[in-house]
Amino acid sequence: MPDTIVALATPAGRSGIGVIRLSGSGSLPIVSQLTSAEIASSTPRTAHLVQLFDPSSNETIDEAIVTYFKAPHSFTGEDVIEISCHGSPVVLRQVIDICLRAGARLAEAGEFSLRALSNGRMDLTEVEAIRDLIDAQTVASARQAVRQLRGEFSHELQPLKDELLDVIVLLESALEFVEDDLPDLQSKNVAEKLNSIRDRLLKIALTFKAGHLLREGLRVAIVGRPNVGKSSLFNALLGSDRAIVTDIAGTTRDQLHEKLTIGDIPISLIDTAGLRETTDTVETIGVERSRRTMADADLVIVMLDASESVTAEDLTILESVAELTHFVTFNKTDKVSEGELGQVRSEFMLKHSCEIPLSALSAKTGDGLDELKRLIIKPFTTNVAATNGFLVSDARHNDLLNHAANEIEQSLSALKAKASEEIVLIGLHNTLRYLGQITGETTTEDMLTRVFSTFCIGK
């Protein structure tokens, strides 16, 4: 029988309320040492105002709300007790220490959720959704996590698993009872079913780009030669004077990182040092860091000065980002006329023949800022607005979906080559195993350890 675990379920530090959670068969006996109230005989899922005592001295520790969730109707499927104390770190520590002396042990990261999984209260995708909901950075990412928590992902996969099992049963039966090969018509029907399952798996997997974006956000770097207005754009996007802005070239020596949200997409924005050849030791280090940041970014904004001709330094920077996702923006449009801006853009297109998105703005006045925001998220939100269904947001799920689709492809190739049912079945059984790993039915101990290591203590 699993031992009883205890942990602080609310963040550490001072607060109005701090919640301590216990789970396991020893929860009631342990809490009975803290209070004289008859929690065991009370109606489950009913809150009780009680006095908490230190059993070693019989002194009052706190006045708290205690709620008892009787197995199996609890989060973990075991007896669970939640103690809502005042949020003093001293009080919370006292209560936990008494629970430990009474026979509980401290819970490990995600252990409450792991017990919920082990006791069939939820599957692995739903458990992971709890973590994603806690970590959600935007309303959209929270909404996706709630959909997964409601079991939408499992509901999407179950019909595919059922259809796959039907095909496996058919081929297993043919292997046992039919001496000849499958009739052509039956083989054709099997191929059609497998093609349909594979295509639907790939369709689900294709939502990963959008789902991952909502969950993790974008890493966006602003680059360009010195004094083109990178820090001004950085401040304009943030809506505050975070970066120092001067007319002196090379003001920014190191990177600045800030977070913002554009169209429900979390953005990690990076202002970099101006890219140029320099003999200044500190600035040289900043330039090297800028180059590394460009390589790691999801999107690079290359900034040019609309009030000046395109320089050799500008073209060198563009060559360095040629293999990266990027676009060009002309800043300082407040200093030029429409005709002059058009001439600068035409000159740029002649010197730089690659077809890349262009925008123009004034970081000083804010003119053109909305168009630039649209360009930032455009490469990563294709079909997001039109996607009303569930989005895959976890790289683990996406990887397993693609593995499953590849295994079906292998089985289809074997079927087309008229290989024996045994060969065809190898890929189908592997597909079923991969889909089982998504929901936790066939997940290994090592995989569970990796997944739950990302959880917080007390959840």
N, C-alpha and C positions, 0 to 999 in steps of 0.2 A: 504494500500500500504506500502511495507517495507520501512523503513527509509534508508537514505544514510549513508554508512559506509566508513571509511577511515583508512588506516594503512600503516606503512612502510613495503614494501614487500621484502626488502633486509636486511641482518643482521645489527644489531646496531653497531655503531662504525664508525671510519673514513674510507673512501674509495674513489675511483675515482668517482663512481656514486652511488647515493641512489635513489631508486624507491619508490614513494608513489602511492598507488592505491586507487581509489574511486569506489564505486559501488552503484547504485540506481538512481532513477529518478531525484534526486537533484544534480547529479554530474556536469552537464553542468552549471547550475546557480551558483554553488559554485566556480567552476574554473574560471568562467567569472569575478569573483571578484578579481582574482589573476592576470589576464592578459587582455590586450586590444585586443588581437588577437581574430578573429571570428572563434572559434573552432567549434561551432554548425553548421555553414554553410559550413564547409570544408568537403572534402571527408573522410568518416570514414576509420579507419585503416591506416591513413596517419600521419607520424610524422611531427611536426611543431616546429621549433626553436622559442621560445618566451621569452619575458622578464617577470619575475614574480615580482609583486609589493605588498607591504603591503597596503591594502586599507585604513587603519587608518592614515597612514602618507604619502602615495604615493611614498615611497622610494623603490628603486630597491632591491630585495632580492637576485635574482640569474638569470642567463640565463639557460633555461632548454628546454628539449625536451618533448612535450606534445602529446600524442596519444589518440585518441577518438575511442572507440569501441561501435557502436550503437546497442541497443537492437533490436532483440534477438541474434544478431551475436557477442556475446562476451563470455568470460569465464563463467560468472555468468548467462548469459541470460538477464541481465539488462544493462542499460547504464554504461559503465566502462571507466574511464579515468586513464591513467598512466602518472605520472609526473617524468621524469628522471632528477634529480637535481645533482649538485656536492655533493659528499658524506660527507659534513660537518655536524656533529650532530646538530650544531647550526642552520644551514639553514633548515635542514629537520624538526627540531622541530618547527621553525617559520611557515613553510608551513602547517604542520599538525595543529598547533594552529589556523591559519587563517581558515582552513577548518572546524574546530570544532566550531569556532565562527559564521561561516556562516550557520551552521545548520547540519553538519555531526556529527556522533558519532564514537568513536573508535570501530573498529571491534573486535569481540571476537575471540578466537582461532579457526581457521578453518572455519570462517564464510563465506568467499568468496566461498570456496568449498561447504559449506552447501547450499548456494544459487544456486550454479550450480546444485546440486542434486535436490533441490526443484523445479527448473525451467526446469527439464528434460534434462539438457545439458549433463549429464552423470549419470550412476548408482552408487550405493554405492561401488561396487568393484573397479570401475575406480577411484573414489574419493580417496579410501584408497591407490590405486596404486601411486597417487601423493605423499602422505606421505612417502610411502616406497621408491620411487625414490629419494626423498630428503635425506632420511636416509641411502641410500645404501652405504655399506662399500666396496664392490668389484664390478668389472665389471659384474660378473655373477649375483649378486643380482640386479644391475641396469637393466640388460637385462630382468630379470624376471618381474620387476616392469613395464617396458615398455610394455611387452606383456600383462600384466593385464590392463594397461592403454589403450591399443588398444581394450579392450573388449573381449579378448580371453576367460576369465573365464565365462563371461556371455554367450558367444557363445557355450561354452561347456555345460552349464546348460540348455539353452533354448530348445534343442530337448528333453531332459529328462522331462522337465516341460510340453511340448506339448503332449508327449506320456502319461504322468500321467493324464493330463486333459482328454485325449481320454478315458482312463479307468474309470475315475470318471463320465464322461458323460454317458458311457455305464451302469454303476451301478446305477446311479441316474435314468436313464430311466427305468431300470428293476424294480426299487423300485416304480416308479410311475405307470407303465403300465402293468407289468407282475405280475400276482397273484402267480404263482408257482416259485420255486427256479430256478436259472440259469441252463440251460442244462449243462450236464457234459462237452461237447465239448467246450462250451463257457467259462465255469469256468476254464477249462484247459488252454485256450488261454489267459485268464486274468492273471492266475498264471504265465504263461511263460513271459508275458510282464512285470509283476511286478518283477519277478526274474531278468530279464534283466536290468531293471531300477536300482534295488538295487545293482546289481553287478557293474554296471558302476559308480554309486555313490561311492561305496567302492574303486573302482580302482582310482578314482580321489582323494579320501581321503588318499589313501596310499602314494601319492606323498608328503604328508605333512612333513614327516621326512626329506626328501631331501630339500624341499622348505624352511622349517623352518631353516635348517642348513645354507642355502645360505643367509638368511635374518638376522639371529641372531648370527650365528657363534657358536664356541665351547669354553667351559670353561675347560681348561686343567691344572691339577695340577701335579707338579713334587714332589714326596715324596720319602723318604728313610732315613736311619739312617745318622748321621752326617758324613761329609767328604767322601761321595761316589761320589761327583761330580755334585750335583744337580744344583748349581749355574753356574758351567762350562757349563752344557748343556743349561741352561737358556740363557747364553750369546751366545753360539754357534747357537742356534735357532734364536736369534734376530740379530746376526751378529754384536754385539757391546758389550763392557764391561759394561753392566748395573749393574750386581751384583758383589759384592766384593768376590774375590776368594783367599783363603789362605789355608795353610796346617793345620791350627788350627781348630779342631772340634768345631762345634757350632758357626761358624762365622755368619751365617744367623739367626737372632733373630726374625725377623718379615717377613711378606710376601712382595714379590715384584710382581707387576702386570704390564704386558706390552701386547701390541697387535701386531699381525703379521698376514700374510696371507699365507696359504698353499693350493695350488691347488684351488684357488678362494674361499677358505673357510676362513672367518675371525676367528682368534684364539685369545682368551684371555688367555695368559700364566701366570701361577702363580708359583713362586719359594717359597717353604715353608721351615720353620725351620726343622732341622733334628729331627727325631722322636727317642727319647730315654728317659730313666728315668734320671732325673736330680734334683739337689737340688738348682740350680740357679733359683731365682725367675723370672727374666726376660725371661730366656730361657724356663721355664715352661709355661709361658703365650704364648710364640711363639709356643710351641708344641701343646697346646690346640687349638690355632687358626688353626694350620695345620690340626688337626683332623676334625675340623668343615669344613674347606675348602674341604677336601677329600669328605665329605658327599654331598657337594653342587656341586661338579664338574661333568661335562659330561663325562670326561675321566681322569683316574689317571695313571700316568706313575710311576711305582715303580722302583727305580734305585738301583742296586746292584753293588758291587765292584768286577770286574772280577779278580783282583789280590789277592783276599782273599777268604777264604771259606765262604759259606753261614752261617750266624750266627743265633742265636736264635732271636735276634732283627729283622733280616730280615724276618724270618718266622712269627713273631708276626705282623709285618706290613702287610704281605700278607694276614694273617687271617682277619685283620681289613678291607681289601678292597675286600674280597671274594664276597660280594653281589653287588659290584660296577663294572662298566665297566672299565677295566684296562688291562695293559700289563706290562711285565717286560723287562727292558733293562740292560744289563751288560756293565758298563762303564770301562774305563781305559784299553781297549784292547791293547793300545800301550805298556803296561807294561808286557804283557804275550804273550807266543807263541800260535800258533793255537792249539797245543796239550793240553797245559795248559787250554786254554779257553774251549776246548771240555770237559775236565775233570770237570771243575767247573760247566758247564751246566749240565753234566750228574749227578753230585752230587746234583744239585738243583732239577732235575726231580725226583730223588729218595726221597728227603725230602719233596717235594711239588708235590703231585700226580695230582693236578688239571691241566687240559689241558688249558693253556693260551698262547697267543702269546709271543714269546721271540725274542729279538733283541740284537745285540752287537754293541758297538761303542766306539770311542775315542772322547770325547767332546773336548779334547785338539787338536787333529789333524783334526777332522772333518770326519774321516773315519767312515762310517756306518750311517752318519747323514741323507742321503736321504732315506734310508730304514726306519729309525725311523719316518720321516715325513709321509711316506706312511702309516705306521701303525697307526699314529695319526688319520688320516681321514678315514681309511678303514672301521671301524665299522659303520660309519655314512653316507657313500656314496654308499651303495649297490644299484646298478642299476641307479645311478645318471648319469653316462656317457652314459648309454643306453637310458635314458629318454629324448626323443626329444620333448615331449609334454609339456604342461603347468604344472607348479608345484604349489600346494597350499602352501602358505608361512605364512598365518595368522591363529593363533590358533582359532579365532572366526569362520572362514570359516570351518576349520576342524571339530570343535565341531558341527556345524550345519549340515554338510554333514553326520556325523555319526548319529546324531539324526534323520535325514531324512531317512537314511537306516534302522535304528531300527524301525521306524514307519511302513515302508513297510513290514518289517519282521513280525510285529504284525498283519498287515492286511492279510499277506499270511497265518499265523497260523489260523486266523479267517475264511478265505476262505476254508482252508483244513478241518476245523471242521464243515463246512457247516453252518456257522453262517449267519444271515441275512445280506443283503446288507448294512443296516444302520451301523452295527458293522464294516464291512470291510471298509466302507467309512471314518470312524473316523480317522484311521491311514493315509489314503491317503490325506485327507484334512490337517492333521498335517504336512505331508511331504511337501505339497505344501506351507504351511505357513513357514516352516523352510527354504526352498529354496528361498522364497520371502525375508526372512530376510537377506540372503547373498547379494542380489542385491539391497535391500532397499525398495522393493515394500510393504513389510508388517512389516517393522522395527518399533519398539516402540520408543517413545520420549526418554525414559531412555537410550536405546541402542545407539541412535544417539548422545546423550550427552556424553556417554562414548567414542564413536569412535572419535568424533571431539575434545575432550579434549586432544587428543594426537597430534593434529596438532599445527603448529606454527602460531603466529599472522601474518596476511597479506597473508595467503594462504587459 
